[in-house]
């Protein structure tokens, strides 16, 4: 079956979070806050216009995960092994500030906008990161872990450290460093038009 939320409603999912295995979960206009994890193994999770905040992991192993049009805040790890991630027009914000680092495995699927605001390390694993909009690094460390990163819009480093490593880093929309550190390595850093 399916579950839909009424417009303007705030939904808090505690403890274990939410698993979508069949059917669907449609957040509508509700703001969704999960103190557990979000697992989509089948069916469809449709985010809201009110934003989605997950304090645990986000795991996509099947089905469809449609991001909200607002902010999709993730404190745990992100792992995609199968299924479809529909990034929408919003921003995926990675904000772990305690308890060790955070990992991001895109499964080879794109994000629209990405923001790293957590004080802990956000480390790419297994697959490259493709961002069709903008990317912001404002705290902690974003470690590319020898993987490629491609950003179509502007990339802004306003705090923390961006570790480029050996993978190719392509910033088609430009690269602005207003604070923090950009650490290169032996990989290519391409800023077309610069």
Phi, psi and omega in degrees: 000185181234154175235128176238147180256147177289148178303139177080356182281144173254128182244128176245120178252119188259171172058265188276348180086221187222134173241127175248109182252327176213168179068220182199161173233116181247112184284345180055235179261007184286147170274128184249127176235123180243124175274353174251210184254167175242120177240123174245110181246353179183173181067203185222130168256120179248117180292180188245180170274348182269358180093155179229131177236124181239117181276345176259207182275155170247121183231126178241111181242359180175173180071206183228132173247105179262114184292157177289163175281343175269213181274137175249099186264128183234125178261335179268200179276158177241126179223127175237120178243338178196176181087188183237129172257118177257102190286346181062211183248001186274193182241130171271117182250124179256117192227031179295128181239001178203164174079025177096180186283178182234143177244151179227111172247107185285345186066016181082010181258152186274155170247155177278302177227143180229137176226129175250110183244354182283152181280348178272171179284134170255114185246128174288141176224142170070310186235152178292168178250125175240125180239119183275347177248236183252161175225136179232131174244111185238353181199166177061206180234132171257109183256116183281346169056043179067017179255153179286147173230130178232122180236122181283319179272194182288136172256126181238127173250110184243006179176165180070204183228134172253116180259108186287328181059210187262351178284155179288130178250117182242117182245079186299323181273003179107163180228121179240127177244107181261338176196174182078195188224135170253117181251114178274178177211218180270357179281166179279135172244110184250125175234085183304137179083356181277000000 
